[in-house]
Amino acid sequence: MVADFRRRFVVVAVLTVPILLLDPGLRHLLGVAPPPRFPGDRVVLFALAAAVYGYGGLPFLRGLAEELRARRPGMMTLVGVAVTVAFVYSAAVTFGLPGRPFYWELATLVAVMLLGHWIEARSVLGASGALQALVRLLPARAVRIAPDGRQEEVPVEELVPGDRVLVRPGERVPTDGVIVEGRSSFDESMLTGESRPVEKGPGDRVIAGAVNGEGAVVIAVERTGRETYLAQVIDLVRRAQETRSRTQDIADRAAAWLTLVALGGGGVTFLAWLFAGYPVSFALERMVTVMVIACPHALGLAVPLVVAVSIELAARNGLLVRDRAAFERARLLDAVVFDKTGTLTEGRFEVASVVPLADLPEEEALRLAAGLESASEHPIAQGIVRSAKERGLALPTPAEVRAIPGRGVEGRVEDRRLALVSPGHLREQGALPEDPRLTRLFDEGYTVVFLVEDGRPLAALALGDRIRPESFEAIRRLRAMGLRCMMLTGDGRAVAQRVAAELGLDEWFAEVLPHQKADVIRDLRGRGLVVAMVGDGVNDAPALVEADVGIAIGAGTDVAVESADIVLVRNDPRDVAAILGLARATYAKMVQNLAWAAGYNVVAIPLAAGVAAPWGILLTPAVGAALMSLSTVIVAINAQLLRRAGPGREREAPAPRAEPAPAAGS
């Protein structure tokens, strides 16, 4: 389309030059003496204009026929009628009808319309290139390694699950798979929005379209064709762009009415000037200008261009929109409800506090406890070991380790007989310390274990589900947007209260079973709130469906989360603020475009009709065409400006965690 408009514009521009030189009307208007007459000059002028009309006007005439067949008159109807009326009337004057032809007006009108559509098509292409941009991420060929070790270059379409593929440094991964040899970093920013290269080695998954860094790797193909993550994203973007929305329906209805207004207004303008005593050529020029300038192209593109840019922006940042209507509803949200485990928290234990109960420093107590638990796979043991390593502690090697069924573990560490046991075990032994610091930890819902030596408690370790550092920033951003932040969890009230207090949540709901989460969402909506639910898309499926906007977080490469309206690839709560911010920015751009497209016509149509003629202001058809095209280009450029307001999440460094006041003794 872009090439076609450019080619037609060049041809029409060349033909317009002799028309401008030969047309006596233009020379009379400019006060320039006409060129010497020659036999058949009017026929030559007609032939040139016919070429302009037939070749340059063909796209508009085809569009006119298609719109009339579909009984949906629009922009092409107006332009087609305008250029046809101008040409037919001028031809009739050439062959005997009294009056003045306006061939130069016709030629400049067609030339400017083609130029405008060429520029407009380029702008639209830039604004709606989401699918093309995603498709370009996938290489056409791959290097497959045969069972005998021979390398062969094959089309990506020939790959099947189980094939081994070599990905050299700087190349794009051809299909989803698992690394079986080599180690390298991968740039997945065009697919997930992760700005930093991700280090990966044997056993790690890679996705089609990611750019390999410095090392060659061999991957085993897992998914091909339409099953790959990139293919699913492309399909999701396509469906989201094809889905109609309420805002688009309003714009389309307005464009249809504007077409009728332009046709009726053009006719009224023609009759008004004719009855006022002006020549037919002048009245026709006013009518043609009204029809051209009122073309509802900008109005028709106001919403689709913004949607195209926003869907592309979202997809490039790992924010996948499955339901466009829900995406538009997101601007109306009052509250965001988060699942706790795995969403706001990491779903794994960390040592939040160490309470010394004897003459033993905190870090020494943690080091000994971690050494004792270093060989265990229990979640509490892993949490203690991980916390010790994060503090840079060197772990001693345990010996003679054995489990105390249901109570804990004991063994020898650095020639000391130690045990790590539960409060229940000490209570049975009558050795549970009475300490207000411990009471506080129990009340706040921490899991507490005791480091014991020869039956004497040395220290208490309080463990809790670690809150993601990103959660603090996510809640801050959402509250800054005027949203209420809430939490749903199956954990006990003490745990929920502690997490809610640390994050500064407005409300929390504890001891909620998975099937009860939808009831909580329903109750919130019953209070008049527009609610988004954020969960993992599995246990939270009923709540995601019940919410006004369901957001599945941490979906990874599984983009087909059927219960969610929006799928967030990463397990980063800040993405919730990013997608809701993008939804608001998208709606704002839609309103701006609709206001411009409608407001422009309120001013332009009366000017085209000639209401300012008493003050010497008259718009020619070519000027009307230029203004119409300019309005469409402005709409396209404004849609592109949405990129400035796109997802900005400062991923490189999560906001520093707002630590709660430390527990006594920690």
C-alpha positions in Angstrom: 0.0 0.0 0.0 2.8 2.4 0.9 4.6 1.7 -2.4 1.4 2.0 -4.4 0.5 5.4 -3.0 4.1 6.6 -3.6 4.1 5.4 -7.2 0.7 7.0 -8.0 1.7 10.2 -6.3 4.9 10.5 -8.4 3.0 10.0 -11.7 0.2 12.4 -10.7 2.7 15.0 -9.6 4.4 14.9 -13.0 1.0 15.1 -14.9 -0.1 18.0 -12.6 2.7 20.3 -13.8 1.4 20.7 -17.4 -2.2 20.9 -16.1 -1.2 23.9 -13.9 0.5 25.5 -16.9 -2.4 25.0 -19.3 -5.4 25.7 -17.1 -6.6 29.2 -17.7 -8.5 29.3 -14.5 -5.4 29.1 -12.3 -3.5 31.7 -14.4 -6.5 34.0 -14.1 -6.6 33.5 -10.4 -2.9 34.3 -10.1 -3.2 37.3 -12.5 -0.7 35.7 -14.9 -1.2 36.0 -18.7 -2.3 32.8 -20.3 0.0 30.9 -22.6 -0.5 31.1 -26.3 -3.5 29.0 -27.4 -2.9 26.1 -29.7 -5.4 23.8 -31.5 -6.8 21.1 -29.2 -5.3 22.6 -26.0 -8.5 21.9 -24.1 -8.5 18.3 -25.3 -4.9 17.9 -24.1 -5.9 19.4 -20.8 -8.8 17.0 -20.6 -6.6 14.0 -21.5 -4.1 14.9 -18.8 -6.9 15.3 -16.2 -8.4 12.0 -17.3 -5.1 10.3 -16.6 -4.9 11.9 -13.2 -8.5 10.9 -12.5 -8.2 7.4 -13.8 -4.7 6.4 -12.5 -4.4 8.6 -9.4 -8.0 8.4 -8.3 -8.3 4.7 -8.9 -7.7 3.7 -5.2 -10.5 6.1 -4.1 -12.8 4.9 -6.8 -12.2 1.2 -5.8 -12.8 2.2 -2.2 -16.0 4.0 -3.1 -17.3 0.8 -4.9 -16.4 -1.4 -1.9 -18.0 0.9 0.6 -21.2 1.1 -1.4 -21.3 -2.7 -1.9 -21.0 -3.1 1.9 -23.6 -0.3 2.4 -21.1 1.4 4.8 -20.2 4.8 3.1 -17.1 6.3 4.6 -13.9 8.1 3.7 -13.5 6.6 0.3 -17.1 7.4 -0.6 -16.5 11.1 0.1 -13.2 11.3 -1.8 -14.5 9.2 -4.7 -17.7 11.3 -5.0 -15.6 14.5 -4.8 -13.1 13.7 -7.5 -15.7 12.2 -9.8 -18.0 15.3 -9.5 -15.0 17.5 -10.2 -13.8 15.5 -13.2 -17.3 14.9 -14.8 -18.3 18.6 -14.5 -14.9 19.8 -15.9 -15.2 17.3 -18.8 -18.7 18.5 -19.6 -17.5 22.1 -19.7 -14.7 21.1 -22.0 -17.2 19.6 -24.5 -19.8 22.4 -24.5 -21.4 22.9 -21.1 -21.3 26.6 -20.1 -19.0 27.2 -17.1 -15.4 27.0 -16.0 -13.6 23.7 -15.6 -11.4 23.3 -12.6 -8.9 20.8 -13.8 -6.1 22.3 -11.7 -8.2 21.9 -8.6 -8.8 18.2 -9.5 -5.2 17.5 -10.2 -3.9 19.2 -7.0 -6.7 17.5 -5.0 -5.7 14.0 -6.2 -2.0 14.7 -5.8 -2.4 16.0 -2.2 -4.7 13.1 -1.4 -2.2 10.6 -2.6 0.7 12.3 -0.8 -1.4 12.4 2.4 -2.3 8.7 2.1 1.3 7.8 1.4 2.5 9.7 4.5 -0.4 8.4 6.5 0.2 4.8 5.4 3.8 5.0 6.6 2.6 6.5 9.9 0.0 3.8 10.4 2.5 1.1 9.4 4.9 2.4 12.1 2.1 2.5 14.7 0.7 -1.0 14.0 3.8 -3.0 13.3 3.5 -5.2 16.5 2.9 -8.5 14.6 5.7 -7.8 12.1 8.1 -6.8 14.8 7.4 -10.1 16.7 7.6 -12.2 13.6 11.0 -10.8 12.7 12.3 -12.1 16.0 12.2 -15.7 14.7 15.1 -16.8 12.5 14.2 -18.6 9.2 16.9 -21.3 9.5 18.6 -23.3 12.2 21.7 -25.5 12.6 20.6 -29.0 13.4 23.0 -31.6 14.9 22.5 -35.0 13.4 23.0 -38.1 15.6 26.4 -38.7 14.1 27.5 -35.2 15.1 27.2 -33.7 11.6 25.8 -30.2 11.4 23.2 -29.2 8.8 21.4 -26.0 8.2 17.6 -26.6 7.9 14.5 -24.4 7.8 13.0 -23.8 11.2 9.8 -25.5 10.1 11.6 -28.8 9.8 12.6 -29.0 13.4 10.8 -31.5 15.6 10.8 -32.0 19.4 13.9 -33.9 20.4 16.2 -32.4 17.7 19.5 -30.9 18.9 20.2 -27.4 17.6 23.4 -25.4 17.7 23.0 -21.7 18.6 26.1 -19.7 18.0 27.0 -16.4 19.7 24.9 -13.5 18.5 22.3 -15.7 16.9 18.6 -15.9 17.8 17.2 -19.0 19.4 15.2 -20.7 16.6 12.6 -22.5 18.9 11.8 -23.3 22.5 14.1 -25.8 24.1 16.4 -26.8 26.9 20.2 -26.3 27.0 22.1 -29.6 26.9 25.6 -28.3 26.3 27.3 -25.0 26.9 26.6 -21.8 29.0 25.8 -18.3 27.8 23.7 -15.2 28.6 20.5 -14.6 26.7 18.9 -11.2 25.8 15.1 -11.8 26.2 14.2 -8.1 26.4 12.2 -8.2 23.1 10.1 -11.0 24.5 9.8 -10.5 28.2 11.0 -7.0 28.9 13.8 -8.2 31.1 16.5 -5.6 30.4 19.5 -7.6 31.7 20.9 -10.6 29.9 19.9 -13.8 31.7 22.7 -16.3 32.4 21.7 -19.9 31.5 23.4 -23.3 31.4 22.5 -27.0 31.0 19.0 -27.8 32.1 17.7 -24.2 31.7 15.0 -23.4 29.2 15.4 -20.9 26.4 12.7 -19.4 24.2 12.5 -18.8 20.5 13.6 -15.2 19.5 16.0 -14.7 22.4 19.5 -13.5 21.4 22.4 -15.7 22.4 25.3 -13.8 24.0 28.9 -14.8 24.2 28.9 -18.6 24.2 27.8 -21.3 21.8 25.1 -23.7 23.2 23.3 -26.8 22.1 19.6 -27.0 22.9 17.2 -29.9 22.7 14.0 -28.8 20.9 10.9 -28.9 23.1 8.2 -27.0 21.3 7.9 -25.9 17.6 5.6 -24.0 15.4 2.4 -22.7 17.0 3.4 -24.2 20.3 6.3 -22.0 21.0 6.1 -19.1 23.4 6.7 -16.5 20.6 4.0 -18.0 18.4 1.6 -17.9 21.3 2.4 -14.3 21.9 2.0 -13.4 18.2 -1.4 -15.1 18.2 -2.4 -13.3 21.4 -1.4 -9.9 19.9 -3.3 -10.7 16.7 -6.5 -11.7 18.6 -6.2 -8.7 20.9 -5.9 -6.3 17.9 -8.9 -7.9 16.2 -11.1 -7.7 19.3 -13.5 -4.8 19.1 -14.0 -2.6 22.1 -16.7 -0.2 23.2 -14.5 2.8 22.5 -13.9 1.6 18.9 -17.6 1.1 18.4 -18.3 4.7 19.5 -15.6 6.0 17.1 -17.0 3.9 14.2 -20.6 5.2 14.8 -19.3 8.8 14.9 -17.4 8.2 11.7 -20.5 6.9 10.0 -22.5 9.9 11.1 -19.7 12.2 10.0 -19.9 10.7 6.5 -23.6 11.4 6.3 -23.1 14.9 7.6 -20.4 15.5 5.0 -22.6 14.2 2.1 -25.6 16.2 3.3 -23.4 19.2 4.1 -21.8 19.1 0.7 -25.2 19.1 -1.0 -26.5 22.0 1.2 -23.3 24.0 0.5 -23.7 23.5 -3.2 -27.3 24.6 -3.2 -26.7 27.6 -0.9 -23.9 29.1 -3.0 -25.9 28.4 -6.2 -29.0 30.2 -4.9 -26.7 33.0 -3.7 -26.0 33.7 -7.4 -22.5 32.2 -7.6 -21.5 30.1 -10.7 -21.8 26.4 -10.7 -18.1 25.9 -10.7 -17.7 27.9 -7.5 -20.5 26.0 -5.8 -19.1 22.7 -6.9 -15.7 23.7 -5.5 -17.2 24.4 -2.1 -19.1 21.1 -2.1 -16.0 19.1 -3.1 -13.9 20.8 -0.4 -16.5 20.0 2.3 -16.6 16.4 1.3 -12.8 16.0 1.3 -12.1 17.9 4.5 -14.8 16.0 6.4 -13.4 12.5 5.6 -13.6 10.6 8.9 -10.3 8.8 8.4 -8.7 10.3 11.5 -11.8 9.4 13.5 -11.7 5.9 12.2 -8.0 5.4 13.1 -8.1 7.3 16.4 -8.6 4.1 18.5 -7.1 1.3 16.4 -3.7 3.0 16.2 -3.5 3.5 19.9 -4.6 -0.1 20.5 -1.9 -1.4 18.1 0.8 0.6 19.9 -0.3 -0.4 23.4 -0.7 -4.1 22.6 2.8 -4.1 21.0 4.3 -2.2 24.0 2.7 -4.7 26.4 3.8 -7.8 24.4 7.4 -6.5 24.2 7.5 -6.1 28.0 6.0 -9.5 28.9 2.6 -8.0 29.6 0.2 -10.1 27.5 -3.4 -8.9 26.9 -5.8 -11.7 26.3 -9.0 -9.6 26.6 -8.9 -6.1 25.2 -12.2 -5.1 26.8 -10.9 -6.0 30.2 -7.7 -4.1 29.5 -9.7 -1.0 28.8 -11.8 -1.7 32.0 -8.5 -1.6 34.0 -8.6 2.2 34.0 -11.7 2.1 36.2 -10.3 -0.1 38.9 -10.7 0.8 42.6 -8.9 -2.1 44.2 -6.2 -4.7 43.4 -6.3 -7.9 45.4 -3.1 -10.0 45.5 -2.7 -13.7 46.3 0.1 -13.8 49.0 2.2 -16.9 48.5 4.3 -16.8 45.4 2.9 -13.4 44.4 3.7 -10.9 47.1 6.0 -13.3 48.8 8.6 -15.7 47.3 6.9 -18.8 48.7 10.0 -19.8 50.6 11.3 -19.4 54.2 13.9 -16.9 55.3 15.3 -16.2 58.8 13.7 -13.0 59.8 15.1 -12.8 63.3 17.5 -14.5 65.6 16.9 -14.2 69.4 19.9 -15.2 71.6 18.9 -17.1 74.7 22.4 -17.7 76.0 25.8 -16.2 75.6 25.9 -16.8 71.9 26.1 -14.1 69.2 23.3 -14.1 66.6 25.5 -14.8 63.6 27.2 -17.7 65.4 23.9 -19.2 66.3 22.7 -18.9 62.7 26.0 -20.4 61.4 25.8 -23.5 63.7 22.1 -24.0 62.9 22.8 -23.8 59.1 25.7 -26.2 59.4 23.4 -28.7 61.2 20.7 -28.3 58.5 23.1 -28.1 55.5 22.3 -31.7 54.3 18.5 -31.5 54.7 15.9 -30.8 52.0 13.3 -29.6 54.4 11.9 -26.1 53.5 12.8 -24.8 57.0 16.3 -26.2 56.7 16.8 -24.7 53.2 15.6 -21.4 54.5 18.1 -21.4 57.3 21.0 -22.4 55.0 20.0 -19.8 52.4 19.8 -17.0 55.0 23.3 -18.0 56.4 24.8 -18.0 52.9 23.2 -14.6 52.1 25.0 -13.2 55.1 28.3 -14.6 53.9 28.7 -17.2 56.7 31.0 -20.2 56.2 29.0 -23.3 57.2 30.6 -26.1 59.2 30.2 -29.7 58.1 27.9 -31.7 60.4 28.4 -35.3 61.6 26.1 -38.0 63.1 23.0 -36.1 61.9 19.7 -37.8 62.6 16.1 -36.7 62.5 13.9 -36.4 65.6 10.6 -37.6 64.1 8.1 -34.7 64.0 10.3 -32.6 66.2 13.5 -31.6 64.4 17.1 -32.8 63.9 20.2 -33.4 65.9 23.9 -34.0 65.2 27.4 -33.0 66.0 28.8 -29.6 64.7 32.4 -28.6 65.6 32.5 -31.1 68.5 29.3 -29.7 69.9 26.1 -31.8 70.3 23.4 -29.6 68.9 19.8 -30.0 68.0 17.3 -27.8 66.1 13.8 -28.5 67.4 10.3 -27.2 67.5 8.6 -25.3 70.4 6.5 -28.4 71.0 9.5 -30.5 71.6 10.8 -28.1 74.2 7.4 -27.7 75.8 7.2 -31.5 76.2 10.7 -31.4 77.9 9.5 -28.5 80.1 12.4 -26.4 78.7 10.4 -23.8 76.6 11.8 -20.4 77.7 9.4 -17.7 79.0 10.5 -14.6 77.1 8.4 -11.7 75.8 10.5 -11.6 72.7 9.4 -15.1 71.8 5.8 -14.3 72.6 5.9 -11.5 70.1 7.3 -13.7 67.4 4.6 -16.3 68.0 1.9 -13.6 67.9 3.2 -12.3 64.6 2.9 -15.7 63.0 6.5 -16.6 62.5 7.7 -20.2 62.5 10.1 -20.5 65.4 12.7 -23.2 65.9 15.3 -23.5 68.7 19.0 -24.2 68.6 19.6 -26.5 71.6 22.8 -27.8 73.2 22.5 -30.6 75.8 18.9 -29.7 76.4 19.6 -26.0 76.9 18.2 -23.5 74.4 20.9 -21.3 72.9 18.9 -19.3 70.5 15.5 -19.0 68.7 15.3 -18.6 65.0 12.2 -17.0 63.6 11.4 -17.9 59.9 8.8 -16.4 57.6 7.8 -16.4 54.0 10.1 -13.9 52.4 8.3 -10.8 50.9 9.6 -10.0 47.4 11.7 -6.8 47.4 9.7 -5.7 44.4 6.4 -6.0 46.3 7.1 -2.9 48.3 7.6 -0.8 45.2 4.6 -2.3 43.5 2.3 -1.4 46.4 3.8 2.1 46.5 3.1 2.6 42.8 -0.4 1.3 43.0 -1.3 3.4 46.0 0.1 6.4 44.2 -2.3 5.6 41.4 -5.2 5.9 43.9 -5.8 2.2 44.1 -6.6 0.2 47.3 -4.3 -2.8 47.8 -5.5 -6.0 49.4 -4.3 -9.5 50.0 -5.9 -13.0 50.0 -4.2 -15.9 51.7 -4.9 -19.3 53.1 -2.3 -18.6 55.9 -3.3 -17.9 59.5 -4.4 -14.4 60.6 -1.1 -13.7 62.4 1.0 -14.3 59.3 -1.4 -12.3 57.1 -1.5 -9.4 59.5 2.3 -9.3 59.6 2.7 -9.3 55.8 0.0 -6.8 55.4 1.5 -4.5 58.0 5.0 -4.7 56.4 3.6 -3.9 52.9 1.1 -1.3 54.1 -2.0 -3.0 52.6 -5.4 -1.5 53.0 -7.2 -4.8 53.7 -6.3 -8.5 54.1 -8.3 -11.7 54.2 -6.7 -14.7 55.9 -7.5 -18.5 56.2 -9.3 -18.3 52.8 -9.5 -21.7 51.0 -9.0 -21.6 47.2 -12.7 -22.2 46.5 -13.6 -19.3 48.8 -11.4 -16.7 47.1 -14.1 -16.1 44.4 -16.6 -15.4 47.2 -14.3 -12.7 48.7 -14.0 -11.0 45.2 -17.8 -11.2 44.8 -18.3 -9.5 48.2 -15.8 -6.7 47.2 -17.7 -6.1 44.0 -20.9 -6.1 46.0 -19.5 -3.1 47.9 -19.4 -1.2 44.6 -15.6 -1.7 44.0 -14.2 -2.4 40.6 -11.7 -5.2 41.4 -8.6 -6.7 39.8 -7.4 -10.1 41.1 -3.7 -11.0 40.8 -2.7 -14.6 41.3 -0.8 -17.5 39.8 -3.6 -18.6 37.5 -4.0 -22.1 39.0 -5.3 -22.1 42.5 -6.7 -18.6 41.9 -8.6 -19.4 38.7 -12.1 -19.0 40.2 -11.2 -15.6 41.7 -9.5 -14.5 38.5 -12.7 -15.2 36.6 -14.9 -13.5 39.2 -12.9 -10.3 39.2 -13.5 -7.4 36.8 -9.9 -7.8 35.6 -8.1 -11.1 36.2 -4.3 -10.9 36.1 -2.2 -14.1 36.1 1.4 -13.3 37.3 4.5 -15.4 36.9 3.1 -17.4 34.0 6.6 -17.8 32.4 6.2 -19.3 28.9 2.7 -20.5 29.6 0.7 -17.6 28.0 -2.5 -19.6 27.6 -3.8 -19.0 31.1 -7.5 -19.3 30.2 -8.8 -17.8 33.5 -7.0 -14.5 33.1 -7.7 -11.4 31.1 -4.0 -10.3 31.3 -1.0 -12.6 31.6 2.3 -11.3 33.1 5.3 -13.4 32.1 7.5 -12.5 35.1 6.8 -13.1 38.8 7.2 -9.4 39.5 4.4 -7.5 41.2 5.7 -4.2 39.7 4.3 -5.5 36.4 0.8 -5.1 37.8 1.4 -1.4 38.2 3.0 -1.3 34.8 0.0 -2.9 33.0 -2.5 -0.7 34.8 -0.5 2.4 34.1 -0.4 1.4 30.4 -4.2 0.9 30.4 -4.7 4.4 31.7 -2.2 5.9 29.3 -3.9 4.0 26.4 -7.3 5.3 27.3 -6.0 8.9 27.6 -4.5 8.6 24.1 -7.8 7.3 22.7 -9.6 10.3 24.2 -7.0 12.7 22.9 -7.3 11.3 19.4 -11.1 11.2 19.4 -11.2 14.8 20.7 -8.8 15.9 17.9 -10.5 14.0 15.2 -14.0 15.3 16.2 -12.9 18.8 17.1 -11.0 19.3 13.8 -14.2 18.7 11.9 -16.2 21.1 13.9 -13.8 23.9 12.7 -12.8 22.6 9.3 -16.3 21.8 7.8 -17.7 25.3 8.2 -14.4 26.8 6.7 -14.7 24.4 3.8 -18.3 25.4 3.2 -17.1 29.0 3.0 -18.5 30.7 6.1 -15.3 32.8 6.3 -15.6 33.9 2.6 -16.7 37.5 3.6 -13.2 37.8 5.2 -11.4 36.5 2.2 -10.8 33.0 3.6 -11.6 30.2 1.1 -10.2 26.7 1.2 -9.4 25.0 -2.1 -10.1 21.2 -2.4 -6.3 20.7 -2.3 -6.0 22.6 0.9 -8.9 20.6 2.3 -7.2 17.4 1.3 -4.0 18.5 2.9 -5.7 19.4 6.2 -7.6 16.1 6.2 -4.4 14.1 5.7 -2.6 16.2 8.3 -5.3 15.4 10.9 -4.8 11.7 10.2 -1.0 12.0 10.5 -1.4 13.9 13.8 -3.5 11.0 15.1 -0.9 8.5 14.1 1.9 10.5 15.6 0.0 11.0 18.9 -0.5 7.2 19.1 3.2 6.7 18.7 3.8 9.1 21.6 2.2 6.4 23.8 5.6 4.7 23.8 6.9 7.5 26.0 4.2 6.6 28.6 4.8 2.9 28.2 5.8 0.4 30.9 8.6 2.0 32.9 9.6 -0.2 35.7 13.2 0.5 36.6 14.0 -3.2 36.7 17.6 -2.9 37.2 17.4 -2.2 40.9 14.2 -3.0 42.9 13.3 -0.3 45.4 14.9 -0.9 48.7 12.9 -3.0 51.0 11.1 -1.0 53.8 12.1 -3.3 56.6 9.8 -3.5 59.6 11.1 -2.7 63.1 13.3 -5.6 64.1 12.1 -8.1 66.6 13.4 -7.8 70.1 16.9 -9.2 70.3 17.5 -9.2 66.6 
